[in-house]
Amino acid sequence: MLRSQVGKPLSDDEHTLLAALAFPTAGRPGDRVDLHRIAETADVCLPQAPPGHIVSVLRSLIAHNFLLAAPGGTYVISDAALRALARRRIP
């Protein structure tokens, strides 16, 4: 699992969506997010992206364990996701 998280850097779209979910303008980091909020955030962050691309971005984030399924149909931003976002900021 660690190899899949470290081995592949975030794409621009993955970074954009993950950062918006992890650090919303309203709310606390680490809050659970439901699919409705994920979809709304994707529409705002990636307005020109076709739906298939957004699904691909979400699948990649889930596959790398950056979005973890939680009870009640929600998702949690993992610590690995926060580390990946921090690595991206470091030049």
Backbone as a chain_set.jsonl record, in Angstrom:
{"seq": "MLRSQVGKPLSDDEHTLLAALAFPTAGRPGDRVDLHRIAETADVCLPQAPPGHIVSVLRSLIAHNFLLAAPGGTYVISDAALRALARRRIP", "coords": {"N": [[0.824, -1.187, 0.0], [1.896, 1.283, 0.835], [3.836, 1.669, -1.137], [2.202, 2.127, -3.377], [1.15, 4.567, -2.682], [3.34, 6.288, -2.45], [4.783, 5.902, -4.784], [3.561, 7.038, -7.053], [3.141, 10.262, -8.109], [0.722, 12.819, -7.327], [-1.63, 13.698, -9.808], [-2.382, 16.79, -11.517], [-5.179, 17.245, -11.442], [-5.995, 15.381, -9.5], [-4.644, 16.407, -7.29], [-5.844, 18.968, -7.075], [-8.578, 18.339, -6.511], [-8.328, 16.729, -4.197], [-7.064, 18.5, -2.4], [-9.062, 20.455, -2.154], [-11.067, 18.96, -0.941], [-9.803, 18.152, 1.415], [-9.108, 20.527, 2.682], [-11.406, 22.4, 3.096], [-13.129, 25.543, 2.58], [-15.053, 26.067, 4.446], [-15.521, 24.354, 7.381], [-13.846, 21.629, 9.082], [-10.551, 20.264, 8.618], [-10.225, 16.82, 7.767], [-12.791, 16.05, 8.323], [-15.561, 13.896, 7.712], [-16.632, 13.201, 4.427], [-19.382, 13.184, 2.248], [-20.731, 11.499, -0.665], [-22.21, 13.357, -2.099], [-21.085, 15.843, -1.388], [-18.505, 15.41, -2.37], [-19.043, 15.215, -5.125], [-20.104, 17.793, -5.64], [-17.86, 19.352, -5.003], [-16.032, 18.428, -6.909], [-17.312, 19.329, -9.25], [-17.002, 22.085, -8.959], [-14.213, 22.401, -8.71], [-13.153, 21.153, -10.966], [-14.335, 22.176, -13.467], [-14.379, 21.95, -16.299], [-13.917, 19.34, -16.848], [-14.844, 16.18, -18.181], [-17.484, 13.934, -17.073], [-16.534, 11.232, -16.965], [-13.787, 11.525, -16.611], [-13.654, 12.695, -14.083], [-14.667, 10.613, -12.533], [-12.581, 8.812, -12.946], [-10.481, 10.168, -11.644], [-11.44, 10.124, -9.001], [-11.524, 7.343, -8.566], [-8.8, 6.781, -8.68], [-7.866, 8.199, -6.424], [-9.146, 6.76, -4.417], [-8.08, 4.212, -4.871], [-5.427, 4.619, -4.163], [-5.686, 4.855, -1.511], [-6.195, 7.393, -0.482], [-8.652, 8.516, -0.183], [-10.768, 7.181, 2.084], [-13.194, 4.729, 2.673], [-15.871, 5.18, 4.918], [-18.127, 4.588, 7.679], [-21.66, 4.821, 6.966], [-21.727, 5.614, 4.316], [-19.871, 7.576, 3.81], [-16.72, 9.294, 3.275], [-13.296, 9.497, 4.292], [-10.566, 11.699, 4.489], [-7.397, 10.51, 4.208], [-4.427, 10.187, 6.309], [-2.261, 9.664, 4.709], [-3.021, 10.958, 2.386], [-2.896, 13.634, 3.166], [-0.169, 13.802, 3.602], [0.731, 13.396, 0.975], [-0.253, 15.688, -0.241], [1.261, 17.585, 1.099], [3.855, 16.84, 0.268], [3.706, 17.565, -2.386], [3.731, 20.315, -2.241], [6.278, 20.896, -1.503], [9.182, 22.055, -3.018]], "CA": [[0.0, 0.0, 0.0], [2.768, 2.449, 0.904], [4.454, 1.836, -2.444], [1.23, 2.729, -4.296], [0.944, 5.956, -2.286], [4.554, 7.07, -2.663], [5.321, 5.69, -6.112], [2.929, 7.827, -8.108], [2.761, 11.597, -7.638], [-0.631, 13.254, -7.657], [-1.824, 14.492, -11.025], [-2.915, 18.119, -11.202], [-6.594, 17.136, -11.085], [-6.073, 14.689, -8.206], [-4.201, 17.372, -6.282], [-6.862, 20.003, -6.943], [-9.756, 17.805, -5.836], [-7.964, 16.281, -2.861], [-6.816, 19.688, -1.577], [-10.353, 21.087, -1.877], [-11.784, 18.117, 0.012], [-9.074, 18.103, 2.681], [-9.042, 21.852, 3.298], [-12.524, 23.218, 2.598], [-13.178, 26.894, 3.142], [-15.91, 25.955, 5.628], [-15.41, 23.009, 7.941], [-12.545, 21.253, 9.627], [-9.857, 19.206, 7.889], [-10.416, 15.499, 8.319], [-14.204, 15.711, 8.432], [-16.06, 12.928, 6.726], [-17.307, 13.808, 3.285], [-20.269, 12.237, 1.572], [-20.6, 11.534, -2.129], [-22.803, 14.604, -2.593], [-20.066, 16.895, -1.252], [-17.423, 15.102, -3.307], [-19.518, 15.577, -6.466], [-20.173, 19.261, -5.719], [-16.485, 19.863, -5.006], [-15.466, 18.104, -8.223], [-17.909, 20.24, -10.236], [-16.426, 23.418, -8.785], [-12.757, 22.362, -8.914], [-12.813, 20.644, -12.298], [-15.557, 22.483, -14.224], [-14.3, 21.578, -17.719], [-13.636, 17.904, -16.966], [-16.007, 15.331, -18.434], [-17.787, 13.058, -15.932], [-15.673, 10.048, -16.944], [-12.49, 11.904, -16.058], [-13.844, 12.89, -12.643], [-14.765, 9.266, -11.964], [-11.225, 8.273, -12.976], [-9.735, 10.839, -10.582], [-11.925, 9.585, -7.727], [-11.062, 5.949, -8.456], [-7.372, 6.818, -8.376], [-7.709, 8.618, -5.032], [-9.578, 5.642, -3.579], [-7.118, 3.12, -5.064], [-4.205, 4.961, -3.438], [-6.082, 5.002, -0.107], [-6.24, 8.788, -0.078], [-10.037, 8.616, 0.279], [-11.09, 5.912, 2.727], [-14.616, 4.542, 2.957], [-16.22, 5.23, 6.336], [-19.533, 4.213, 7.884], [-22.696, 5.743, 6.53], [-21.541, 6.069, 2.942], [-19.006, 8.746, 3.767], [-15.294, 9.051, 3.049], [-12.387, 10.253, 5.141], [-9.276, 12.023, 3.887], [-6.411, 9.775, 5.005], [-3.159, 10.849, 6.625], [-1.417, 9.523, 3.515], [-3.428, 12.018, 1.455], [-2.344, 14.893, 3.661], [1.279, 13.762, 3.324], [0.913, 13.566, -0.471], [-0.465, 17.106, -0.522], [2.432, 18.311, 1.616], [4.994, 16.566, -0.623], [3.522, 18.314, -3.631], [4.057, 21.72, -1.984], [7.73, 21.031, -1.309], [9.823, 22.088, -4.345]], "C": [[0.871, 1.256, 0.0], [3.416, 2.726, -0.442], [3.481, 2.498, -3.412], [0.998, 4.192, -3.963], [2.15, 6.826, -2.634], [5.013, 7.019, -4.109], [4.766, 6.581, -7.193], [2.559, 9.199, -7.555], [1.327, 11.921, -8.05], [-0.641, 13.993, -8.984], [-2.372, 15.851, -10.603], [-4.367, 18.037, -10.745], [-6.785, 16.419, -9.748], [-5.696, 15.651, -7.079], [-5.28, 18.416, -6.029], [-8.059, 19.505, -6.145], [-9.442, 17.399, -4.406], [-7.736, 17.469, -1.931], [-8.136, 20.369, -1.207], [-11.171, 20.277, -0.873], [-11.123, 18.141, 1.39], [-9.095, 19.429, 3.424], [-10.159, 22.739, 2.763], [-12.492, 24.6, 3.242], [-14.061, 26.925, 4.382], [-15.811, 24.519, 6.133], [-14.004, 22.739, 8.418], [-11.881, 20.221, 8.737], [-10.122, 17.86, 8.559], [-11.87, 15.117, 8.531], [-14.565, 14.664, 7.396], [-16.789, 13.679, 5.629], [-18.2, 12.761, 2.633], [-20.128, 12.41, 0.059], [-21.173, 12.816, -2.717], [-21.771, 15.736, -2.52], [-18.892, 16.658, -2.193], [-17.818, 15.527, -4.717], [-19.585, 17.089, -6.635], [-18.776, 19.867, -5.809], [-15.825, 19.603, -6.353], [-16.015, 19.03, -9.299], [-17.295, 21.628, -10.169], [-14.941, 23.424, -9.151], [-12.347, 21.985, -10.329], [-13.976, 20.901, -13.255], [-15.534, 22.031, -15.686], [-14.113, 20.076, -17.926], [-14.909, 17.119, -17.26], [-16.237, 14.396, -17.248], [-16.885, 11.827, -15.843], [-14.304, 10.342, -16.353], [-12.587, 12.084, -14.547], [-13.938, 11.541, -11.941], [-13.378, 8.63, -11.905], [-10.363, 8.875, -11.869], [-10.142, 10.272, -9.22], [-11.46, 8.147, -7.516], [-9.583, 5.899, -8.099], [-7.138, 7.204, -6.922], [-8.102, 7.503, -4.069], [-8.567, 4.501, -3.669], [-5.82, 3.367, -4.296], [-4.462, 5.173, -1.947], [-5.961, 6.433, 0.398], [-7.649, 9.155, 0.377], [-10.414, 7.24, 0.81], [-12.583, 5.844, 3.019], [-14.828, 4.5, 4.468], [-17.692, 4.835, 6.48], [-20.498, 5.282, 7.369], [-22.523, 6.285, 5.13], [-20.699, 7.323, 2.817], [-17.568, 8.315, 3.5], [-14.492, 9.961, 3.962], [-11.105, 10.499, 4.353], [-8.214, 11.37, 4.77], [-5.189, 10.64, 5.322], [-2.209, 10.775, 5.435], [-1.751, 10.605, 2.491], [-2.843, 13.352, 1.878], [-0.836, 14.951, 3.432], [1.56, 13.975, 1.836], [0.714, 15.024, -0.87], [0.73, 17.923, -0.055], [3.649, 18.091, 0.74], [4.905, 17.385, -1.891], [3.901, 19.779, -3.455], [5.55, 21.939, -1.845], [8.41, 20.998, -2.676], [10.907, 21.054, -4.512]], "O": [[0.609, 2.19, -0.757], [3.537, 3.881, -0.848], [3.891, 3.352, -4.197], [0.683, 4.984, -4.85], [1.994, 7.97, -3.062], [5.576, 7.992, -4.612], [5.459, 6.853, -8.173], [1.75, 9.295, -6.632], [0.8, 11.356, -9.008], [0.235, 14.815, -9.253], [-2.78, 16.032, -9.455], [-4.749, 18.686, -9.771], [-7.642, 16.806, -8.953], [-6.358, 15.696, -6.042], [-5.593, 18.713, -4.876], [-8.505, 20.17, -5.21], [-10.215, 17.698, -3.496], [-8.177, 17.44, -0.782], [-8.308, 20.811, -0.071], [-11.886, 20.847, -0.048], [-11.809, 18.15, 2.412], [-9.098, 19.455, 4.655], [-9.897, 23.715, 2.061], [-11.904, 24.795, 4.306], [-13.833, 27.737, 5.279], [-16.004, 23.576, 5.365], [-13.089, 23.528, 8.185], [-12.567, 19.382, 8.154], [-10.228, 17.781, 9.783], [-12.159, 13.974, 8.885], [-13.942, 14.57, 6.338], [-17.476, 14.669, 5.882], [-17.815, 11.601, 2.486], [-19.489, 13.346, -0.421], [-20.673, 13.309, -3.729], [-21.606, 16.494, -3.475], [-18.345, 17.608, -2.754], [-17.018, 16.135, -5.428], [-19.167, 17.613, -7.668], [-18.539, 20.785, -6.595], [-15.13, 20.472, -6.88], [-15.268, 19.472, -10.171], [-17.09, 22.273, -11.197], [-14.467, 24.341, -9.822], [-11.32, 22.442, -10.831], [-14.546, 19.956, -13.798], [-16.592, 21.754, -16.252], [-14.147, 19.596, -19.06], [-15.946, 17.372, -16.646], [-15.304, 14.096, -16.503], [-16.511, 11.423, -14.742], [-13.726, 9.497, -15.668], [-11.69, 11.667, -13.815], [-13.354, 11.351, -10.874], [-13.039, 7.977, -10.917], [-9.595, 8.159, -11.226], [-9.287, 9.976, -8.385], [-11.051, 7.777, -6.416], [-9.165, 5.063, -7.298], [-6.298, 6.602, -6.253], [-7.469, 7.323, -3.029], [-8.232, 3.89, -2.654], [-5.185, 2.42, -3.831], [-3.579, 5.613, -1.211], [-5.66, 6.659, 1.57], [-7.814, 10.019, 1.238], [-10.384, 6.253, 0.075], [-13.163, 6.791, 3.55], [-14.066, 3.868, 5.199], [-18.414, 4.762, 5.485], [-20.187, 6.473, 7.345], [-23.11, 7.311, 4.786], [-20.802, 8.051, 1.829], [-17.249, 7.126, 3.502], [-14.939, 11.04, 4.35], [-10.622, 9.618, 3.64], [-8.146, 11.658, 5.965], [-4.952, 11.672, 4.694], [-1.444, 11.706, 5.182], [-0.861, 11.109, 1.806], [-2.351, 14.114, 1.045], [-0.288, 16.005, 3.111], [2.52, 14.657, 1.478], [1.426, 15.538, -1.733], [1.16, 18.85, -0.742], [4.403, 19.029, 0.482], [5.921, 17.847, -2.411], [4.345, 20.422, -4.406], [6.036, 23.051, -2.048], [8.245, 20.032, -3.421], [11.525, 20.973, -5.573]]}, "num_chains": 1, "name": "protein.A"}
